[in-house]
């Protein structure tokens, strides 16, 4: 089935109770009937502004209901929404808008000063809509025809997901609706087989108590919005945390109050304070409705997982191994009675390993090491960058594979052990060290709560491995060295561990390796190198 998110949203709205919550943001509740009408009105307003099919519609906002509404309206109007990182400077925003030839920018009013200069310099940018309680956006959502648009859409309609990566300028990953929805349906937590629109309608109509998800990470990153869309398309509810800064106690307050069934996080940066709050306040929250906590983009540690399943024995923890360019490479499932070890994943149904030196695709049952890759469906490529597209989406034999740049090992039992990203390899004395592998070993050490690994220039080794860590009581560097030797060869161990109060991370929770390297160089007196 070639899906279209606009068609799916129309079908879902027609088959759910109109008073069911679609979006919850603190005291604000938007029912499904209201959500459907608001997104239909915004879609009509976009088209009335003269935006042609496929026009890029940029969204710059925090986790507010309007972010989701604008993305859904774009799907309904056959327009292509684009994520803008609200931490960007004016120059960085301008780069993304120019790169994708954005014709409209919807922005939260707090960012008005940042975006004001853009409307003079960008010739393609014809529409700017501030988002506030009584402004231009709200007029769009409240006024006009709220009925479905009744237009013919295509599975080719999609969106652009800009990803910064660790080096270079942001790149826009192009996703078709058809491929994105098919990828969503691969999730191991989906038990109902959905083959066509009739199956979808039956699933939605038959779900008396559909899911309620809290995306704890920013919507401006792919995983946050994707998890919200997946729940909404199924007739469920997306719950957004009221405050800007993440607070674990607030998360549990909202989860209990709204009877949330699923939470999306990004690794230990979210999970550790969540676990600590449950330990500090046992029995404070009624979380009986909670079923799944999933993490995308960053692994989380065994210790934290064990605290969570001990406090919430009914919950399934899911590590999702994916990338902006393709999803569903693997899943690690942890429950109160069973666990996939941290760093290991059960491969997705389309996942393969490709030998780095020979480009040979390993057989499904063959142990070995190689690039982590998958067969379709996946994204189309990078907007405006055919060379990078060809490097990531490679033709091998008579097949095309998505190869985002992670290395993995397939063990004898068929599980995948993630080594790390190829562009985060540290070559030290001729040996290759993957930053993520060392980070996970560090986070298993008692007293280390968070860790980032970088390689700094060294006259003897070429690069030497340096660790940045946030520690708690019980940390001892000598004991840490001994503990890490149980998991890692000696050459992989950090030559030095720099202790910091907080580690540099992006809003998504992912490591900010550029800033981490700057800090390491400063601490080591190598800033001028």
Protein Blocks (a to p, Z undefined) as FASTA:
>chain_A
ZZdfklmmmmmmmmccfklcfbdghjbccdfklmmmmmmmmmmmmmmnopaehiacdddd
dddfklmmmmmmmmmnopacddddfkbcfklmmmmmmmnopabdcddfklmmmmmmmmmm
mmklmbdcdddfklmklmmmmgccfbdfkiacdfkbccddddebjndjdddddddfklmm
mmmmmpmklmbdcfbfmlmmmmmmmmmbacddddfbafkbmklmmmmmmmmmnopacddd
fbfbdcfklmmmmmmmnopabdcdehjklmmmmmmmmmmmghkaccklpmbdcdehiacd
fklmmmmmmmmmmbccddddddfkbghkbccdddfkbccdehiacddfkbccddfklopa
cdfklgcdddddddddddfbjehilklmmmmmccehjbccddfhpacdddfkopacdfbd
fklccceehiacdfklmmmmmmmpghiabdcddddddfklopacdddddddehiafklmm
mmmmmmpcfklpcfbdcddfbdcddfkopacfklmmmmmmmmnopmmZZ
